[in-house]
């Protein structure tokens, strides 16, 4: 296309969008587009062609139809807190923000469901349900800001997902549109949709298959009591054995988190949560439920930790103490951010039994790459967040951090794990996908994408690498970067 | 690197170009190789295969077509470490064998599948059928973590993994639950497990269905250790499961009569297949002798009792309704749809596919997904919406 023809095409689609949307629902000026040029992974930046900010599902549909007719890519966006570049714009694409669809349509306390629009914040669902003694269980660390639509796109988890599940376990139905604007309704309050389980396929599909305009979620009764045990161990191995011991005891803790020595020291210096500085690893195990259940479970967790040689042990005796013990873990990322100019957060999941071996491997790699690495670990579900220290101003440091990160993800896959536990693929882990999946699987992903979006217009290029890219990936190139939204907790 | 073994194809056309003879070169053991060869041969000859495990669901929800292809050669637990709460098991493994191994380690499948004689793990996943615990501990797909399967080209695909948290790639393994083998032959699956409760108590409270439906929903909105809530034979049945301390503390507030443990276990196991209360008792092996067709309706949990429409049991804390009715299928479907749910023909009405008809949009998506996994129409569609079946076979 000549430059003139391209500019004519652009003005045609912009006028079509302007005609379909309220005046304040279309942004086209460079200074208006700037806030949308990246998500939480801020090293990738690209302003979109335009930003559409519809107020209603009908306007969402209109945007999709117009873009489809003009063969223009659409990138759906929630709150923009994602960590993998999943909503990175393209210069030729319309960014479709769902942030203004933020109505809580209804809450049914007897049926324990909430029907909400995608722009509703995760935490707002629990806030609105609190009067009924109910809450929405998945609690990603960014829950004060992230939206339920984004949670659906990423299949978000949270600290409590071992016991209460991920987004996929807590969403009952969605309404939305296919890329061409065709309305689609999947699931609802009745369990198990008929036919293939399309609802499960939508969860974590990173905006490639559907644009969601309404979500029905399950609400759970809020536990009456929660208490946390903090146990310190001489070594990571001993802490890992205690984790296996707790699960082996038949306990599913509401939360089960581990930090290694470097992370613990960084945190203790920062928030003074009362963690022992000489420990090789710290374990936090939370129990929730009725008073009787919690008292029983906490006693059993304590016994297991003692049996596995805990060098010190503390049990929260009040809500203030519980929050203080958690404060350290929740501050792990910013605490690490205080002792290194930059850090690169990895997100692999491994079978828990290989934790010691993988951490030893990470220590070896740390030495080889000449970069320090602190480890925080969702110990209950095997999700490991190595935080690689580097200094972006030091020549070669970024490349070394990337190479180190790649080696860590390889180690996770070699241990029988996966390249991303909760942050998603986005653009960040396209290359890592080539490590985890073979060509026939990647081809199947592309075919499924085409089944929903034959024209390939919905968030194209994200989440699944082309076979060509994988074939050419002689030197895998992983990208790190500073996180945007430093004010949000990240754990 | 997996990609190097597949060759630098560089284009997505590699897959469709491979054709029925182009089975994946990925490592298959002899039992898997037999299945892959059978799929490739069927694809080449345009034959339809009917996947069969223990045949325990024969006749259930539809009639099978095509040549049987047995998965019973795929047997055994591949990996089980109780501390991981994860088991990986081959699809032809008898469900009873897996359950026995889990019980020996104090664990269980969360979704409480029906334990009909001969049932296999693959069949439990493919049918997507879950028992009374489903309302509290999740469905079959909720417990699935990953799967290896052979698609309709005979190529082996691995989706998901053996870990709890995994957001790499579309969750195509979960799509296998309830797909009745339409998308491929399951080779092995990984499940997330739960510890068996320290203590279980079942309470029986005589009351009418509508009152029971209200009561079970109200109880589920309070933090009680519930693991079952069903109504049949004129009584609400509640199962409390959890720590001894938690269950003991919850019991006094509920009331009712305690059911003796063996009877309680038999009751809930029975519910996983079909709750009692229907006369004559339905024999799983003799569906043709049923006098009245049986239906399984999925509805919002607070839906009123459908007693006037033939409801004889309520399970899943109100979300599942069992109906015995000789009303025309279209009426039963309309009833379910009007309530915001759907109806599965269970027994005694085999002239039609089991599943509730799909709306046109989802129907089109089904056709395309069938073509993605099974472009040559190898796998039997007897249980799906007739329109989807027709289109899928017509597409080849």
Interface residues (C-beta under 8 A of the other chain):
Chain A: X108 X109 X110 X111 X112 X132 X133 X134 X154 X155 X157 X161 X162 X165 X166 X168 X169 X178 X182 X183 X184 X185 X186 X188 X189 X190 X191 X192 X193 X194 X195 X196 X197 X198 X200 X201 X203 X204 X205 X209 X221 X222 X223 X224 X243 X244 X245 X247 X248 X250 X251 X252 X289 X290 X291 X292 X293 X295 X296 X297 X349 X350 X351 X352 X353 X378 X380 X381 X382 X383 X416 X417 X418 X419 X420 X421 X422 X423 X424 X425 X429 X432 X433 X434 X435 X436 X437 X438 X439 X440 X441 X443 X444 X445 X446 X447 X448 X449 X450 X451 X452 X463 X464 X466 X467 X468 X470 X471 X472 X473
Chain B: X1 X2 X3 X5 X6 X7 X8 X9 X10 X11 X12 X14 X15 X24 X26 X81 X82 X83 X84 X85 X86 X106 X128 X130 X134 X135 X138 X139 X141 X142 X151 X155 X156 X157 X158 X159 X161 X162 X163 X164 X165 X166 X167 X168 X169 X170 X171 X172 X174 X175 X177 X178 X179 X182 X183 X194 X195 X196 X198 X214 X217 X218 X220 X221 X222 X223 X224 X225 X242 X243 X244 X245 X246 X248 X249 X250 X298 X299 X300 X301 X302 X316 X319 X320 X339 X340 X341 X342 X344 X355 X356 X357 X358 X359 X361 X362 X365 X366 X368 X369 X371 X372 X373 X384 X385 X388
